Amino acid sequence: MKFKTRKTAVAAMVGTALLCSPYLVSAQETDADKEQEAKKDVELILVTGSFVRRSENFESPSPLAVVDSVAIDAIGAKNIADITQTLTINTGAENNPDAFTQNATAGTSNINLRGLGVASTLVLLNNKRQVVTAQPTNEGLNFVDTSSLVPMIAIDRMEVVKDGASALYGSDAVAGVVNFITKRNYDGAMVSVDYQDGAHGDNKEYILQGLWGATGDNGSVLAAISYTNRSPLFLSDRRLSRPQDDTSALGNPGSYFLNIPGAGPLPIIDPYGCEEFGGAPDLRAPSGTIPGLEVGFCGFDFGKFYSYVADESRTNAYVRADYEFDNDITWTAEFSTARNRAERGGAPSFPILTSPIVPDYHPQNPFGQSVAFFGRAEGNGFEGDPANTESDTLRFSTSLQGVTDTGFWEVSYTRAVNDFVFRVPDVLNTEFQLALYGLGGSNCDPIAGSPGVGNCEFFNPFATSYTSAPNSDYVVSSFTGTEVIDSKADLEVFEAFTSFDVFEMGGGFAALALGVQYRENQLSQDYDDLANQDSFTFVIGNPDIDGSQDVWAAFGELALPINDELDVQLAVRYEDYGGSIGSTVDPKLAVSWRATDEFSFRGSISTSFRAPTVFLAQGGATSLQQLIDPVQGAVAFVAVRTSGNEDLKPEESTAYNIGFSYEPFRDFSIEVDYWNFEFEDLIIQENAQAVLNEDPTNPDRVIRAGDPLTGPALQVNNTYVNASSLETSGLDFVTSYKIETDFGSFTPSLNATYITKYDLMDPQAGNIDGAGRRNFNNIGVSSPELRANLGLAWKNDIHAANVFLRYISSYDDDQNCDDGTANLGGCAGGFYEVDSHLTVDAQYNIDLGGLYDTEQSYVLTLGAINMFDEEPPQLFTNSGFDSKVHDPRGRQIYARLAIEF
């Protein structure tokens, strides 16, 4: 049994329209070719979204987007994130993770179909599951890291089921399925070299890739490897934010809470200096209110230390082997590995959130009384402390496939593991307090020692540390530690299914597919001993996590070719999670009707069920977020500590899709789909801003410095809850038209997604119309209403070129008002409008092998992403842009040389 991967005519058309590849649109067959092809036996293949094998020209009743390797090359994609970032159906993916949006996932990328969450899209590799990354997002979601799949050079195509597929694939296919399919039956070798240079800073990227394959009478083998090195882009290289957007009230020089008779504890700016040492004075009372002292904070601009793009290196390898036995049984085995390393910039030290006390006997204390320190150990004039991530992924999958008289069967086993280590430096709580007491230093005995004597030293938090009383490395190192989170995710899947003809109908044989699956997900997070003891002043720490979840499933699919014009697909899946989660039955009905040769109609409706994960039920994490404190009336950098909730209920949803395809004449096509997803009991992390707004003086939820009711917010405690509902709907539009001229073929195309509804029922924020909104203050993601790609491709003999206009509409920023001030409970003039964004990508290819008539193929590619270096629209937030919508890198010029032997 041979499994080939020739692209279907439908796949070619959809892929061309989606990404406007000059190679795809040129691959039209002549009448003679078609006649010859018709004489060949019809080959049956598996299409994503079905377990029944179909003929190559089968039209799926579910909306299916297919992007092949040539189309991927046409957009200059260096990694999978470059592909998904251009898809208009992808909303809110986190492909530029930084400290402000995703604290601990630098070096990863993901997919977010329809804005339903990065964990709501099932990612497959050759129809089999991949393990999720062990380190969750800030929202507590474990996702498949697309950077850790396979080398780009090994990918043949990407198939996307856009209408939800839980009835076939399980609960984590709520928003749809993205299936990456590798090359097969490849004979030869290929190497490619990519170089990309950014317009700002030293942001460069090098990629080396190799592919080798061999085929024989009974089998084939394929191997691929890639190495990527990306240099960082710092905020200081391209400052998109305003100074106040990246300024923390906790700096060094810092402030001190001083007990003023009759006024209580007030923040006092360091009397030894602030602005002269790089600080930003923020007065909270008129100068002179307290003689000789200034009431307020000494702000610290931390932005310049952080990076838009992390310093990354990545090695991916993939091996596949197929062998066909004499009895029509084929054995397949796959092995892949990925090694990702990333370093993200960070401030010299985090804010000290524990209100440590500077005693009255401290030699630099000018106040004559003990005071609470409000600042950080190191600030202006110091080097930044980076955070580091190490992600290692291993995957093995093997299967046996056999042919029967009326169908086929398959049994498979997949095992995948992700080890993820996150390291970030922070100040130790107890040791820092001891150093303020004069008992600092690794050789100081805090019980027998004397403050400031011998091995015991004072740490000087005052501005005199810059001049007359500097701190020693000895005392600083004694209270500096590194939080280490060693996480592991483990996936094991056993699956068996069969498909066979059951009876004949007007359009052919009805086929039935039946299958069973067992999968086990394990997750552990081992925090270092200091983190287990909540020893850190900012990241605080967390208990260890160790849990598992096993699922039994049975599924069936019935394909009914009613007649030559009408196909019906019925599918149902039963999943049992056991315990308090229980079981579910989810059906799907899909219909495809070919009304005429030119016009076809499709529709589908299905339900889904997504269970709370191990992390959501038992996990916990602390993240850094910028919030607006309604008590202080100011933006604050706050630690948000989230704990798991074992009382969570599963979330349920219903999805439907209605669409049509119209091809009035050859080489011109239009596809339109209306989609709708409606969720109930959606599992979300409580929005920290909403928690703060709802009850800002609740000491159990909000921890403050100084006065527990009126002091600056330091920490917000939240959890995961079941939100009431989320409903989103919209339109997808795809069209292309190929024009033949004496100067070559020209193919204009348009791909667009318009969100008509993104309605949220948030437990804290209430009913929200989230379409065209950033959704900062609720559970949603940024949702510009319109995303569109307009393309023009040209091909003439050995030359090819394309240009894309990529448009993202404007949307409202509910974090800020229209005048640029923070939204502190309402904006009389409305929200700040994030500008629409239009960028231009272009590429030129020349076949040097054809030009010089060489035996080997040499293809040179030159291109530009965001050719005119458009800045992303400004947001008044950390880093100054929306990392879930826009790309901060600016113009990227690239070149690629691919050689095939």
Sequence and secondary structure as in RCSB ss.txt:
>XXXX:A:sequence
MKFKTRKTAVAAMVGTALLCSPYLVSAQETDADKEQEAKKDVELILVTGSFVRRSENFESPSPLAVVDSVAIDAI
GAKNIADITQTLTINTGAENNPDAFTQNATAGTSNINLRGLGVASTLVLLNNKRQVVTAQPTNEGLNFVDTSSLV
PMIAIDRMEVVKDGASALYGSDAVAGVVNFITKRNYDGAMVSVDYQDGAHGDNKEYILQGLWGATGDNGSVLAAI
SYTNRSPLFLSDRRLSRPQDDTSALGNPGSYFLNIPGAGPLPIIDPYGCEEFGGAPDLRAPSGTIPGLEVGFCGF
DFGKFYSYVADESRTNAYVRADYEFDNDITWTAEFSTARNRAERGGAPSFPILTSPIVPDYHPQNPFGQSVAFFG
RAEGNGFEGDPANTESDTLRFSTSLQGVTDTGFWEVSYTRAVNDFVFRVPDVLNTEFQLALYGLGGSNCDPIAGS
PGVGNCEFFNPFATSYTSAPNSDYVVSSFTGTEVIDSKADLEVFEAFTSFDVFEMGGGFAALALGVQYRENQLSQ
DYDDLANQDSFTFVIGNPDIDGSQDVWAAFGELALPINDELDVQLAVRYEDYGGSIGSTVDPKLAVSWRATDEFS
FRGSISTSFRAPTVFLAQGGATSLQQLIDPVQGAVAFVAVRTSGNEDLKPEESTAYNIGFSYEPFRDFSIEVDYW
NFEFEDLIIQENAQAVLNEDPTNPDRVIRAGDPLTGPALQVNNTYVNASSLETSGLDFVTSYKIETDFGSFTPSL
NATYITKYDLMDPQAGNIDGAGRRNFNNIGVSSPELRANLGLAWKNDIHAANVFLRYISSYDDDQNCDDGTANLG
GCAGGFYEVDSHLTVDAQYNIDLGGLYDTEQSYVLTLGAINMFDEEPPQLFTNSGFDSKVHDPRGRQIYARLAIE
F
>XXXX:A:secstr
        HHHHHHHHHHH  HHHHT    HHHHHHHHTS   EE  TT SS EETT   SS EEEEEHHHHHHT
T SSHHHHHTT TTB S  SS  TTT TT TT     BTTS TTSEEEEETTEE    SS  TTS     GGGS 
 GGGEEEEEEE S  HHHH GGGSSEEEEEEE  S  EEEEEEEEEEESSTT EEEEEEEEEEEE SSEEEEEEE
EEEEE  EEGGGS  S GGGGEES  SS EEEEEETTTEEEEEE TT SGGGT EEEESS TTSBTTB BEEEEE
E GGGSEEE EEEEEEEEEEEEEE TTSEEEEEEEEEEEEEEEE   SS B  S  EE TT TT  SSS EEEES
BSS TTS    EEEEEEEEEEEEEEEEE SSEEEEEEEEEEEEEEEEEEEEEBHHHHHHHHTT BSTT  TTT  
TTSTT B    SGGGGTTS   HHHHHHTEEEEEEEEEEEEEEEEEEEEEEEEEETTEEEEEEEEEEEEEEEEEE
EE HHHHTT BSSS     EEEEEEEEEEEEEEEEE SSSEEEEEEEEEEE  TTT EEEEEEEEEEE  SSSEE
EEEEEEEEEE   HHHHH EEEEEEEEEETTTTEEEEEEEEEE  TT   EEEEEEEEEEEEEEETTEEEEEEEE
EEEEES EEE  HHHHHHH TT TTTEEESSSTTTS EEEEEEEEEE SEEEEEEEEEEEEE EEETTEEEEEEE
EEEEEEEEEEEETTTEEEE TTB  TTSS   B SEEEEEEEEEEETTEEEEEEEEEE  EEEEEEETTS B SS
  TT EEEE  EEEEEEEEEEEHHHHHT SSEEEEEEEEESTT       SSGGGS TTT  TT  EEEEEEEEE
 
